[in-house]
């Protein structure tokens, strides 16, 4: 049994413009101890997925169908009280914007200690001691004197560290990190990512890492799910995704990143923008932007299927493209070039269009 | 800079921008205000038709630099020349005229467009201000501009909220283009955008440069973006230029230890990438009281050791860290940490404290240099006695890196490549003796 199993999750938001399907028939699982990446552009439904796991979707949003099983228990069927005992305890979350995630009128230490007093029943002294230890674990210098500092006295990187300390305080089995390093400088990003990796190993915690940055994914994740317009378009082990991407959107994303050391004059782009989630294009949602789209793509919605076509049942590498059901006549035409020696390699996706 | 090239369109000399921290009358009365040196003595030039990238971590003064160059904020000191005119000295009326040639693209496409104006009016505003077009001509020009940046001319009556982030950034670009400028300062124009849209905007900026012969100052924190778009790059650290040169010279291979660290910190979209990452400790120090000498010495992995010692680089770095920490620390407890929770540090034996401190700073039981070891262990003795100030004094007087003593000049290692790092002092001399006498004079 996997640690977390999400099946056919659909989340809808009822807005004045119409119904927004933020997550549409999403299924994935996370094994204990692994790092699972969710990547996509803004509006792809990454954060909504994370919030659903904690049952934090608020009106006008609603989880309309699907099942989320955490250690075999159905989270969606739980009472509010049961969910509260899991939230922050067994499943913890690190938010993108640490400054807003911390309450400005409580000291940082106090906020971290609160979760432990609540979930683990620590008394004030125990909670404080453990908090100082945690602050030290996440490399906050002079943890003891920093305990009573307020969030505004911390730098951005330190605030994010404090949020990580808070998330780890109850020794969760699953840590959801929603763009944990997006607001930080590269040097600090490198520190924080190394820390998340290290801590996940130390505490044997599974991590669901949400990001738009394919570089971050490559560095820390074991398996990846690429999302587009509320739907997963490709799921694969990290190496296969980068060296053998199956979905045109994944290819497009990778070729649009500028890389140090590549000397392309122009970047490949994905034309257009993410569609309006109220009025999704018919058929495959990606077809208006896809260089390989054919007439059939406007009619038929692809489902996630084994992209290697080797017939194994529980395929690791799946993609939602009609190419793999044999519906495309022209096929996909791109190649992945890994250039240079081990020291200086550049992976380049070339779309021959 | 002492040299001047024919094509230089914008020249910055000794530019400084200090902010005062005093808040209000009482503070200034008591002289409590201190100055934040956001930009400190920057020399740069922008050549015609080129893109000059400016990179650095947040808080290093990139934006302040961009804004003071165009006099959107008033520089404290220094001069900026646009062609032959001294931008920092011209009257406000003249400045307004000159703004026709000098435009700015803002970072946040959500905050930089007036939500109450239609797109047509946003783009039309600079046309009105500079009296460039009105009536039919104005409408036509707006439509033309929208199409230039890849939007539809029929969008003029829409409001900014009806557009996505990438489209708004295009509107911001159209507004900057409206007056047919020569120079555009792009302040993080793509950092708020998704990767696929980011690539579109970068390509658009390059196309526009070719079409209209624009010169860009491109400010960004993302090195791969800067490397992609720039002809030359300036790396900033704490208000100063650490290194400037052509993109090739600066990045492949990197020279300045700061550039090297920044480059290696970029997460590579390649799972099998196995390059050693240099992790810089800590964050950018406060610009209120910047470190002495080379401002990067508190974090530099390649900090130079004095000739008196023969330590490994890792040992030397750790000793400097310890020294810096004892200078700031309030108690011995904050220097070393224990696994067991409730051990009172003052009750530790000398040996145990020694062990803890060495493990905290990853120092070996004995450092490889006898003389250094002596000072180190005597400092730990003082720490054990609880006298931090004394320990710090010992460390301070014994371990002084040349990097701390005086700020490095900008050493010249190539025609246009200047590096502010003592590691390149010798190359500078070589380069000089090879026939170049016009080394950069500073101070």
Interface residues (C-beta under 8 A of the other chain):
Chain A: X41 X42 X129 X133 X136 X141 X142 X143 X144 X145 X155 X156 X157 X158 X185 X186 X187 X188 X189 X190 X191 X193 X194 X212 X213 X214 X215 X216 X217 X218 X219 X238 X239 X242 X252 X253 X254 X256 X257 X258 X259 X260 X261 X264 X265 X266 X267 X268 X269 X270 X271 X273 X274 X342 X343 X345 X346 X347
Chain B: X57 X58 X164 X165 X166 X167 X194 X195 X196 X197 X198 X199 X200 X202 X203 X206 X221 X222 X223 X224 X225 X227 X228 X229 X251 X252 X261 X262 X263 X265 X266 X267 X268 X269 X270 X271 X272 X273 X274 X275 X277 X279 X280 X282 X283 X325 X329 X330 X333 X334 X337 X341 X342
